[in-house]
């Protein structure tokens, strides 16, 4: 596939007209000379962009700052990318650089975001050394509870109204819902999420349930109405206030505690616990598992779900800058299972829910785009663009298996498990090589 250029600027290095323009520079005005020199300097970047899009096999149009248009593919273009400035043309072709330019308004996008995101397979992440050092500091040197508090504060300072613009209106989950069919509503899928958890834990009226994360009160609303006492633990004051109002309005048997779960010490162990999505903010699985074991009665079950990656901490620099700062990590299934086993839990069930998350976040993205006018007016164009990339990028990641989603059900045993330290783990690894 080759690019059709309107007017033609590709493959003209040996074009006599272009050569004449180069010779004539000394006889033109300084402004004209600078314009021609700028075009010459930008040609390698245009060639590189053309090669990338040709290899991607996409149907699109690219508008350049000088007014020229590159067309790719034989079918009608699925999207158009508009380079607003010459500076944007100088950016490296990485996810981070191009995504940042879109947020900052140096690049505009029109058309199908899903088709545009297919190009990701041909782009590097673009993580900088400074970002790597910052992440290492957050992970290794900063107290995990402090890092959690700062990251959650940065993400949720937009207020309840922002997130309620696009998540489900029934139980208000900011994690994936469970679909019985692809054409089901997001609200019905939110209820299925709770039904699956209820059945997996074997909840009954009179039980006490620990809700790790809280969100906007979906767990106390559903389980409290069925006679289960719910304690929601959250770091976010807005979340706590929202749940308190919900409890008061519906007279639910529930309470809210503002605390990091890693610091939370209940006076009496719970019958069962649920953590929807929040494990992505607690990458220290050993400490999490130990705290969960302490919080549950023997035989108590933990229901955990989350978006997942094949490798821990495999997250794009764009997401880490604009959406989830700090040491946020998608779930590493193999790592959480190991730590739960090390810390006195037995694995009862693991289920793949990747397609459910794809459907969920696609609903979010569509609702978010539909609310563009109000979002831009209240929170700004840059916030709209950053979250738009986050949501549509997430839908694409689940569709292409860049990301997965799972739920894990584990049961607390009477013994606390082996809980090996670093020395024992290293010795065990070396012994396994013999």
JOZI-V433835 format. One record per residue. N is the residue number from 1. PHI is phi in radians with two decimals (NA if undefined). BURIAL is + if it has 24 or more other C-alpha atoms within 12 Angstrom, else -. Layout:
n	phi	burial
N	PHI	BURIAL
N	PHI	BURIAL
//
This chain:
n	phi	burial
1	NA	-
2	-2.15	+
3	-1.55	+
4	-1.62	+
5	-1.99	+
6	-2.23	-
7	-1.27	-
8	-1.19	-
9	-2.24	+
10	-1.68	+
11	1.05	-
12	-2.06	-
13	-1.05	-
14	-1.91	-
15	-1.32	-
16	-1.02	-
17	-1.14	-
18	-1.13	-
19	-1.11	-
20	-1.11	-
21	-1.07	-
22	-1.15	+
23	-1.20	-
24	-1.37	-
25	-0.99	-
26	-1.18	-
27	-1.82	-
28	-1.90	-
29	-1.15	-
30	-1.00	-
31	-1.13	-
32	-1.14	-
33	-1.09	-
34	-1.11	-
35	-1.10	-
36	-1.18	+
37	-1.08	-
38	-1.10	+
39	-1.11	+
40	-1.11	-
41	-1.15	-
42	-1.45	+
43	-1.04	+
44	-1.04	-
45	-1.20	+
46	-1.11	+
47	-1.09	+
48	-1.15	-
49	-1.09	+
50	-1.08	+
51	-1.10	-
52	-1.07	+
53	-1.24	+
54	-1.14	+
55	-1.14	-
56	-1.23	+
57	1.16	+
58	-1.71	+
59	-1.85	+
60	-2.76	+
61	-2.25	+
62	-2.14	+
63	-1.64	+
64	-1.64	+
65	-1.04	+
66	-1.49	+
67	1.67	-
68	-1.43	-
69	-2.22	+
70	-1.74	+
71	-2.06	+
72	-2.20	+
73	1.55	+
74	-1.69	-
75	-1.59	-
76	-1.00	-
77	-1.12	-
78	-1.41	+
79	-2.72	+
80	-2.27	+
81	-1.91	+
82	-2.02	+
83	-1.44	+
84	-1.48	+
85	-2.35	-
86	-1.15	+
87	-1.03	-
88	-1.08	+
89	-1.18	+
90	-1.52	+
91	-1.21	+
92	-1.15	+
93	-1.48	+
94	-2.20	+
95	-0.99	+
96	-1.15	+
97	-1.15	+
98	-1.26	+
99	-1.11	+
100	-1.10	+
101	-1.11	+
102	-1.13	+
103	-1.06	+
104	-1.46	+
105	1.45	+
106	-1.37	+
107	-2.28	+
108	-2.02	+
109	-2.29	+
110	-2.23	-
111	1.82	-
112	-1.41	-
113	-1.13	+
114	-1.13	+
115	-1.18	+
116	-1.02	+
117	-1.24	+
118	-1.07	+
119	-1.19	+
120	-0.93	+
121	-1.10	+
122	-1.88	-
123	-2.04	+
124	-1.39	-
125	-1.04	+
126	1.51	+
127	-1.16	+
128	-1.57	-
129	-1.07	-
130	-1.05	-
131	-1.16	+
132	-1.13	-
133	-1.17	-
134	-1.10	-
135	-1.13	+
136	-1.04	-
137	-1.12	-
138	-1.05	+
139	-1.40	+
140	-1.76	-
141	-1.95	-
142	-1.55	-
143	-1.02	-
144	-1.03	+
145	-1.18	+
146	-1.19	-
147	-1.10	+
148	-1.03	+
149	-1.07	+
150	-1.19	+
151	-1.16	+
152	-1.12	+
153	-1.08	-
154	-1.14	-
155	-1.33	+
156	-1.76	+
157	-1.26	-
158	-1.26	-
159	1.65	-
160	-1.00	+
161	-0.98	-
162	-1.08	+
163	-1.26	+
164	-1.25	+
165	-1.24	+
166	-2.30	+
167	-1.39	+
168	-1.11	+
169	-1.57	+
170	-1.49	+
171	-2.13	+
172	1.04	+
173	-1.61	+
174	-1.80	+
175	-2.63	+
176	-1.22	+
177	-1.70	+
178	-2.01	+
179	-1.77	+
180	-1.46	-
181	-2.67	-
182	-1.19	-
183	-1.69	-
184	-1.26	-
185	-1.29	+
186	-1.10	+
187	-1.16	+
188	-1.14	+
189	-1.14	+
190	-1.12	+
191	-1.20	+
192	-1.10	+
193	-1.03	+
194	-1.23	+
195	-1.06	+
196	-1.12	+
197	-1.14	+
198	-0.98	+
199	-1.21	-
200	-1.16	+
201	-1.53	+
202	1.15	+
203	-1.20	+
204	-2.48	-
205	-0.94	-
206	1.67	-
207	-1.32	+
208	-1.99	+
209	-2.05	+
210	-1.63	+
211	-1.87	+
212	-1.53	+
213	2.16	+
214	1.43	+
215	1.03	+
216	-1.98	+
217	1.42	+
218	-1.08	+
219	-1.22	+
220	-1.11	+
221	-1.15	+
222	-1.30	+
223	-1.33	+
224	-1.09	+
225	-1.14	-
226	-1.85	+
227	1.56	-
228	-1.67	+
229	-1.42	+
230	-2.01	+
231	-1.95	+
232	-1.69	+
233	-1.90	+
234	-2.45	+
235	-1.61	+
236	-1.80	+
237	-1.09	+
238	-1.04	+
239	-1.08	+
240	-1.05	+
241	-1.13	+
242	-1.09	+
243	-1.17	+
244	-1.05	+
245	-1.10	-
246	-1.08	+
247	-1.07	+
248	-1.18	-
249	-1.16	-
250	-1.80	-
251	0.93	-
252	-1.56	+
253	-1.37	+
254	-2.65	+
255	-2.59	+
256	-2.18	+
257	-2.14	+
258	-1.59	+
259	-2.95	+
260	-1.29	+
261	-1.01	+
262	-1.17	+
263	-1.78	+
264	-1.37	+
265	-2.30	-
266	-1.20	+
267	-1.21	-
268	-2.25	-
269	-1.08	+
270	-1.57	+
271	-1.22	+
272	-2.60	+
273	-2.52	+
274	-2.34	+
275	-2.37	+
276	-1.66	+
277	1.36	+
278	-1.23	+
279	-1.04	+
280	-1.16	+
281	-1.74	+
282	-2.23	+
283	-1.26	+
284	-1.44	+
285	-1.18	+
286	-1.12	+
287	-1.17	+
288	-1.07	+
289	-1.12	+
290	-1.10	+
291	-1.17	+
292	-1.12	+
293	-1.09	+
294	-1.13	+
295	-1.46	+
296	-1.98	+
297	-1.29	+
298	-0.99	+
299	1.54	+
300	-1.22	+
301	-1.87	+
302	-2.03	+
303	-1.83	+
304	-2.24	+
305	-2.38	+
306	-3.05	+
307	-1.32	+
308	-2.39	+
309	-2.20	+
310	-1.22	-
311	-2.21	-
312	-1.12	+
313	1.20	+
314	-1.41	+
315	-2.39	+
316	-1.21	+
317	-1.11	+
318	-1.10	+
319	-1.09	+
320	-1.21	+
321	-1.43	+
322	-1.72	+
323	-2.11	+
324	-2.16	+
325	-1.32	+
326	1.37	+
327	-1.77	+
328	-0.86	+
329	-2.54	+
330	-1.06	+
331	-1.01	+
332	-1.82	+
333	-0.96	+
334	-1.10	-
335	-1.32	+
336	-1.19	+
337	-1.08	+
338	-1.06	+
339	-1.21	+
340	-1.09	+
341	-1.14	+
342	-1.14	+
343	-1.99	+
344	1.47	+
345	-1.97	+
346	-1.94	+
347	-1.40	+
348	-1.71	+
349	-2.78	-
350	-2.34	-
351	-2.37	+
352	-1.38	-
353	-2.35	+
354	-1.09	+
355	-1.14	+
356	-1.08	+
357	-1.23	+
358	-1.03	+
359	-1.14	+
360	-1.04	+
361	-1.28	+
362	-1.16	+
363	-1.01	+
364	-1.02	+
365	-1.08	+
366	-1.15	+
367	-1.18	+
368	-1.12	+
369	-1.09	+
370	-1.14	-
371	-1.72	+
372	-0.92	+
373	-0.99	-
374	-1.21	-
375	-1.12	+
376	-1.11	-
377	-1.13	-
378	-1.60	-
379	-2.08	-
380	1.82	-
381	-1.10	-
382	-1.15	+
383	-1.14	+
384	-1.01	+
385	-1.17	+
386	-1.10	+
387	-1.27	+
388	-1.13	+
389	-1.11	+
390	-1.02	+
391	-1.29	+
392	-1.18	+
393	-1.12	+
394	-1.13	+
395	-1.03	+
396	-1.16	+
397	-1.13	+
398	-1.23	+
399	-1.13	+
400	-1.73	-
401	1.20	-
402	-1.12	+
403	-2.14	+
404	-2.22	+
405	-2.52	+
406	-2.50	+
407	-2.09	+
408	-2.23	+
409	-1.97	+
410	-2.26	+
411	-2.19	+
412	-1.28	+
413	-1.63	+
414	-1.25	-
415	-1.47	-
416	-1.38	+
417	1.46	-
418	-1.22	-
419	0.79	+
420	-1.16	-
421	-1.46	-
422	-1.10	-
423	-1.06	-
424	-1.18	-
425	-1.15	-
426	-1.11	-
427	-1.09	-
428	-1.13	-
429	-1.11	-
430	-1.10	-
431	-1.10	-
432	-1.22	-
433	-1.49	-
434	-1.27	-
//
